[in-house]
């Protein structure tokens, strides 16, 4: 495994951990959970963009332009 691949896998695990912290806040009405939910949503978005960027069909130009 390359250093780059190991780093990406570590980042994906970290994002997955943030995503797992999401809870339906309407059940709790907790400001701390609202912050965790915001982080979880951002983490899910970032994970999706990383996965799209790593797709073999995605071009470098698409990545540089943010066309993911």
VEXRODREN-797216 format. One line per 10 residues: number of its first residue (from 1); their letters; for each residue x, y negated, z of N, C-alpha, C. Coordinates in Angstrom, 1 decimal. Example, Ala and Ser with C-alpha at 12.3 -4.5 7.8 and 13.67 -1.06 7.14 Angstrom:
2
1> as> 13.2,5.7,7.8,12.3,4.5,7.8,13.2,3.3,7.8; 12.8,2.2,7.1,13.7,1.1,7.1,12.9,0.0,7.9
END
This chain:
68
1> xxxxxxxxxx> 0.9,1.2,0.0,0.0,0.0,0.0,0.9,-1.2,0.0; 0.5,-2.2,-0.8,1.3,-3.5,-0.8,0.9,-4.4,0.3; 1.7,-5.3,0.6,1.5,-6.3,1.7,0.2,-7.1,1.4; 0.0,-7.4,0.1,-1.1,-8.2,-0.3,-2.4,-7.4,-0.1; -2.4,-6.1,-0.4,-3.6,-5.3,-0.2,-3.9,-5.1,1.2; -2.9,-4.9,2.1,-3.1,-4.8,3.5,-3.6,-6.1,4.1; -3.2,-7.2,3.6,-3.7,-8.5,4.1,-5.1,-8.7,3.7; -5.5,-8.3,2.5,-6.9,-8.5,2.0,-7.8,-7.5,2.8; -7.3,-6.3,3.1,-8.1,-5.4,3.9,-8.3,-5.9,5.3; -7.3,-6.5,5.9,-7.4,-7.1,7.2,-8.5,-8.2,7.2
11> xxxxxxxxxx> -8.4,-9.1,6.2,-9.3,-10.2,6.1,-10.8,-9.7,5.9; -11.0,-8.7,5.1,-12.3,-8.1,4.9,-12.8,-7.5,6.3; -12.0,-6.8,7.0,-12.4,-6.3,8.3,-12.8,-7.4,9.3; -12.0,-8.5,9.2,-12.3,-9.7,10.1,-13.7,-10.3,9.7; -13.9,-10.4,8.4,-15.2,-10.9,7.9,-16.3,-10.0,8.3; -16.1,-8.7,8.2,-17.1,-7.7,8.5,-17.5,-7.8,10.0; -16.5,-8.1,10.9,-16.8,-8.3,12.3,-17.6,-9.5,12.5; -17.3,-10.6,11.8,-18.2,-11.8,12.0,-19.6,-11.5,11.5; -19.7,-10.8,10.4,-21.0,-10.5,9.8,-21.8,-9.6,10.8; -21.2,-8.7,11.4,-21.9,-7.8,12.4,-22.4,-8.6,13.6
21> xxxxxxxxxx> -21.9,-9.8,13.9,-22.4,-10.6,15.0,-23.7,-11.3,14.7; -24.2,-11.2,13.5,-25.4,-11.9,13.1,-26.6,-11.3,13.9; -27.5,-12.1,14.4,-28.7,-11.7,15.1,-29.8,-12.6,14.8; -31.0,-12.1,14.6,-32.1,-13.0,14.3,-32.3,-14.0,15.5; -31.9,-15.2,15.3,-31.9,-16.2,16.3,-33.3,-16.6,16.8; -34.3,-16.4,16.0,-35.6,-16.8,16.4,-36.1,-16.0,17.6; -35.5,-14.8,17.8,-35.8,-14.0,18.9,-35.2,-14.5,20.2; -34.1,-15.2,20.1,-33.3,-15.6,21.2,-33.3,-17.2,21.4; -33.4,-17.9,20.4,-33.4,-19.4,20.4,-32.2,-19.8,21.2; -31.0,-19.3,20.9,-29.8,-19.5,21.6,-28.8,-20.3,20.7
31> xxxxxxxxxx> -28.4,-21.5,21.1,-27.5,-22.3,20.3,-26.1,-21.6,20.0; -25.6,-20.8,20.9,-24.4,-20.0,20.7,-24.6,-19.0,19.6; -25.8,-18.4,19.6,-26.1,-17.4,18.6,-26.3,-18.1,17.2; -26.8,-19.3,17.2,-26.9,-20.0,16.0,-25.6,-20.3,15.4; -24.6,-20.6,16.2,-23.2,-20.8,15.7,-22.7,-19.5,15.1; -22.8,-18.4,15.9,-22.4,-17.1,15.4,-23.1,-16.7,14.1; -24.3,-17.0,13.9,-25.0,-16.7,12.7,-24.5,-17.6,11.5; -24.2,-18.8,11.8,-23.6,-19.7,10.7,-22.2,-19.1,10.3; -21.4,-18.6,11.2,-20.1,-18.0,10.9,-20.4,-16.7,10.1; -21.4,-15.9,10.6,-21.7,-14.7,9.9,-22.1,-14.9,8.4
41> xxxxxxxxxx> -22.9,-15.9,8.2,-23.4,-16.2,6.8,-22.2,-16.7,6.0; -21.3,-17.6,6.5,-20.2,-18.1,5.8,-19.2,-16.9,5.5; -19.1,-16.0,6.5,-18.2,-14.8,6.3,-18.7,-13.9,5.2; -20.1,-13.7,5.1,-20.7,-12.9,4.1,-20.4,-13.6,2.7; -20.6,-14.9,2.6,-20.3,-15.6,1.4,-18.9,-15.4,0.9; -17.9,-15.6,1.8,-16.5,-15.5,1.5,-16.2,-14.1,1.1; -16.7,-13.1,1.8,-16.5,-11.7,1.5,-17.0,-11.4,0.1; -18.1,-11.9,-0.3,-18.7,-11.6,-1.6,-17.8,-12.3,-2.7; -17.3,-13.5,-2.4,-16.4,-14.1,-3.4,-15.1,-13.4,-3.5; -14.5,-12.9,-2.4,-13.3,-12.1,-2.5,-13.5,-10.8,-3.3
51> xxxxxxxxxx> -14.6,-10.2,-3.1,-14.9,-8.9,-3.8,-15.1,-9.2,-5.3; -15.8,-10.3,-5.6,-16.0,-10.7,-7.0,-14.6,-11.0,-7.7; -13.8,-11.7,-6.9,-12.5,-12.1,-7.5,-11.6,-10.9,-7.7; -11.8,-9.9,-6.9,-11.0,-8.6,-7.1,-11.5,-7.7,-8.1; -12.7,-8.0,-8.6,-13.3,-7.1,-9.7,-12.4,-7.2,-10.9; -12.1,-6.1,-11.5,-11.2,-6.1,-12.7,-11.7,-6.9,-13.8; -13.0,-7.1,-13.9,-13.6,-7.8,-15.0,-13.5,-9.4,-14.8; -13.2,-9.8,-13.6,-13.1,-11.2,-13.3,-11.8,-11.7,-13.8; -11.8,-12.8,-14.5,-10.6,-13.4,-15.0,-10.0,-14.4,-14.0; -8.7,-14.7,-14.2,-8.0,-15.7,-13.4,-8.6,-17.0,-13.6
61> xxxxxxxx> -9.0,-17.3,-14.8,-9.7,-18.6,-15.1,-11.0,-18.7,-14.3; -11.8,-17.7,-14.3,-13.0,-17.7,-13.5,-12.7,-18.0,-12.0; -11.7,-17.4,-11.5,-11.3,-17.6,-10.1,-10.9,-19.0,-9.9; -10.0,-19.5,-10.7,-9.5,-20.9,-10.6,-10.6,-21.9,-10.7; -11.6,-21.6,-11.5,-12.7,-22.6,-11.7,-13.8,-22.4,-10.7; -13.7,-21.3,-9.9,-14.7,-21.1,-8.9,-16.0,-20.5,-9.5; -15.9,-19.9,-10.6,-17.0,-19.3,-11.3,-17.3,-17.9,-10.9; -17.5,-17.7,-9.6,-17.7,-16.4,-9.1,-19.2,-16.2,-8.7
END
